[in-house]
Amino acid sequence: MAPARRDCSGWEMLLPTGCLLLSVLLFHPVLAKVCNDRTKHGQDNSWFDRDGENLPIMVLMPMNESALMSSISQGIEPAVQLAIQHIRESRNYSFSLITKIYDTECDNAKGLRAFFDAICYGPKHLMIFGGVCPSVTSIIAESLEGWNLVQLSFAATTPVLADKKKYPNFFRTVPSDNAVNPAVVKFLNFYNWSRVGTLTQDVQRFSEVRNDLTNELEKGDIQIADTESFSNDPCVNVKKLKDNDVRIIIGQFDENLASKVFCCAYNLNMFGSKYQWIIPGWYQGNWWEQANSTNCTTKKLLTAMEGYISVDFEPLSARQIKGISGRTPKDYEREYSRELQQKGVEASKFHGFAYDGMWVIAKTLTRVMELLRVEKRKNTYHNFTVDDREVGKMVLNVMNETNFFGVTGQVMFRNGERMGTIKFNQFQEGREVKVGEYNAIADVLDLINNSIRFQGVEPPKDRTFVRLQRRHINVPLYSILSTITILGMLMAGAFLFFNIKNRNHRLIKMSSPYMNNLIILGGMLSYASIFLFGLDGGFVSDIEFETLCTVRTWILIVGYTTAFGAMFAKTWRVHAIFKNVKMKKKIIKDQKLLIIVGGMLLIDVCILICWQIVDPLKRTVEEYSLEADPQGRDIAIRPFLEHCENTHMTIWLGIVYAYKGLLMLFGCFLAWETRNVSIPALNDSKYIGMSVYNVGIMCIIGAAVSFLTRDQPNVQFCIVALVIIFCSTITLCLVFVPKLITMRTNPDAATQNRRLNFTQNQKKEDSKTSTSVTSVNQANTSRLDGLQTDNHRLRMRITELDKELEEVTMQLQDTPEKTPYIKQNHYPDANNILSIRNFTDAKDGEKSILKNHLEQKPQAQWGSMDPSRINRGPLEDINSPEHIQRRLSLQLPILHHAYLPSIGGVDASCTSPNGSPASSPRHRHMPPSYRVMVSGL
């Protein structure tokens, strides 16, 4: 009894009487057989052997007008009677079908009672025809195997009855609700829709269809993007479908909720050219007016419904060929319409399946009779008998072999399911229009040409096709900035040419041409990085882009350090010469400055190598929110941007910024310390300060704006490029433009300024610093390239004057009477020698010493000679102490103060001209390397 209770509770809480009756019918067929035998004890099983026999057929339908689905039955009866008439008129059948209708009233208990009465009190039925209400039909169909009866339904479309394990003796001429699913899949494949969503009413009938549809979609490799179920209010579920970007929506709901669904679709704008709705096609005509319980007007519903596809079985075949009855579907339809008019009832959409069902029964019984007669002839010598079980098996086997063309198309069964024709209708301008059909037997979809009207110029997309669009740098912008960059590089090349061409010029040599070359090289590297910053994945591959990430970082960092490192190294040398007294006897050569710049670059290389090994830069893609297509196409644009990033980007940038910041601070410190050095050829502190200020401000602003505009590549590239161009250009111009102007206007201005003003300014600032600078000059540690040329020229002039002085001395030895000539002609030469020394001296102390020598009895030396001396002999006169003293007074100060310090021979403290010849600088052996006073910076 437990199974009976389970079935009872599963079908809408049957009445206790019905449950008891169900248990008796299902599990006690012997008792029912006793009832039948008691009432039909005189009947035999020889019905198949007699012609003209009336064969009773049990018909189960709801006939009471108050019963649910009774309208279907009222339109079925004329079709059944018409089929029986046509069967009789065909004269191909040796029997007559007698139908006895039992009213089930679409009630489980009453339907079971009617079935029990037909078994117990009616004639012995060979088959059962009918079954409209799903619940009643399923209960009866489950017990058919025990009664050895086969049921053929014409209206039960519930998918539950497709379970052959549970309902092995059930057949139906109408396709199941599941039969539309293969047709839907075929339709989806036709338009290449591979992504759909389902919206299902939470009812068992629709849930069963949805489950079978899921299996069919999986077989067809169609993705189910979202599955939504609802009970009363579908708006929330419709909204979820939209949020999941479902474009093709397959609905399973009745017409009462269909109006709510389309009202929600209208409010959510889920209609038109971007969406396609596929719904059941068995709704009643004008259902949107009869079942509209929403706040949407009929106009709004019609707007949302426009273009939907409805799928349902074909009630009558569209192929106008004569079938088993000798009539075309249209011929049958005309006769059926006449019957309806005579009886005054409405048509039923299942009338064609009922008509073909009667022909199925006739053909099946005919075939069974033939088989039984054959068996009887084989058993001529024995009493042939057949029981109900054997007849039932024969009927079941013959039903599975059914195949003929009826008014509903080709009639055949596959596992008890009708392989019928599914039609596709489209809602166009307020009415449904047939647009195609699907033949389940041939598995062929046939769409009528140009009958489907989509809202757009093409069928809707099954999803929002997202087109990835790279946010790249505009070619015109890249071209403009590249042109400016090329101009900057040409300017840097011009500066390089100028620097190399004039490298031996005093002004350029004093500014250290080698360091200037490095500054230009760093600027050109910075310029070159702009070309790399403008390249993205649109020009290079992903691997090449990652390489560019590293290369452009290296180039920019190395270029920055090269330019400013060389600039700061120059300033450091000026600071070391003019500010550090401890370096008065050290020589700072260009090689040392190159080592300093190399050390700075080595730090950069170490940082970059560690960066590359530990956490290298990689190509990352940042995707942004979807955007509408600017051209109005049914696609969405998802912008993406390529970045050069790594895991610890902030840390590595912080290290680089910290190092560069310290370098800038060091440069600012050197520029401040050397601000009072008034040698324009040497001192670039003012321009360095301006350059550091501009570069610092631009870098800070550029870094901030670049970070804020990282999602706008054009703006970011423009800012980065302009910052690099500005910084490089302003740095190169501040270094070289003043030199160009000076070279063109007054090449000696830098040196003259130093001669006239340097000593006085240093005295005013710091007397100790002035003394230190003089000491550095005396110790040959002042490495001013501009003075090297002057030093060489002066030394040559001193040598010439020394030779002239020797000649004059020899003439004095031979002809002392020419002393007045010496006085008149050579005294200016001596003054020239002293004036030259005064030009090269950097301290007032030296000037005072020379002045003292010049003021030592000038009249005695160069004035009129004592007559007593003139009368002396030549040898005695030239070797006299006076002559010796005179020569020493002229030669030693000149050599001591003008010549020897320039080659590093004596210190400024050695000022006595009266030293012994052995201690005189003229008698010292000086290395050749000390003959250069100042080397180039």
Buried (B, 14 or more C-beta within 10 A) or exposed (E): EEEBEEBBEEBEEBBEEBBBBBBBBBBEBEEBBEBBEEBEEEEEBEBBEEEEBEBBBBBBBBBBEEBEBBBBBBBBBBBBBBBBEBBBEEEEBEBEBEBBBBBBBBBBBBBBBBBBEBBBEBBBBBBBBBBBBBBBBBBBBBBBBBBBBBBBBBBBBBBBBBBEEEBBBBBBBBBBBBBBBBBBBBBBBEBEBBBBBBBBBEBEBBBBBBEBBBEBBEEBEBEBBBBBBBEEEBBEBBBBBBEEBBBBBBBBBBBBBBBBBBBBBBBBEBBBBBBBBBBBBBBEEEBBEEBBEBEBEEEBBBBBBBBBBBBBBBBBBBBEEEBBBEBBBEBBBEBBEEBBEEEEBEBBBBBBBBBBBBBBBBBBBBBBBEBBEEBBEEEEEEEBEBEBEBBBBBBBEBBBEBEBBBBBBBBBBEEBBBBBBBBBBBBBEEEBBBBBBBBBBEEEBEBEEEBBEBBEEEBBBBBBEEEEBBBBBEEEBBEEBBEBBEEBBEBBEBBBEBBEEBBEBBBBBBBBBBBBBBBBBBBBBBBBBBBBBBBBBEBEEEEBBBBBBBBBBBBBBBBBBBBBBBBBBBBBBBBBBBBBEEBBEBBBBBEBBBEBBBEBBEBBBEBBEEBBEEBEBBBBEEEEEBEEBEEEBBBBBBBEBBBBBBEEBEEBEEBBEEBBEEBBEBBBBBBEBBEBBBBBBBBBBBBBBBBBBBBBEBBEEBBEBBEEBEEEBBBBBBBBBBBBBBBBBBBBBBBBEBBBEBBEEEBEBBBEBBBEEBBEBBBEEBEEBBBBBBBBBBBBBBBBBBBBBBBBEBBEBBEEBBEBBEEBBEBBBEEBEEBEEBBEEBBEBBEEBBEBBBEBBBBBBBBEBBEEBBEBEEEEBBEEBEEEBEEEEEEEBBEBEBBEBBBBBBBBBBBBBBBBBBBBBBEBEBBEBEBEEEEBBEEEEEEEEEBBBBBBB
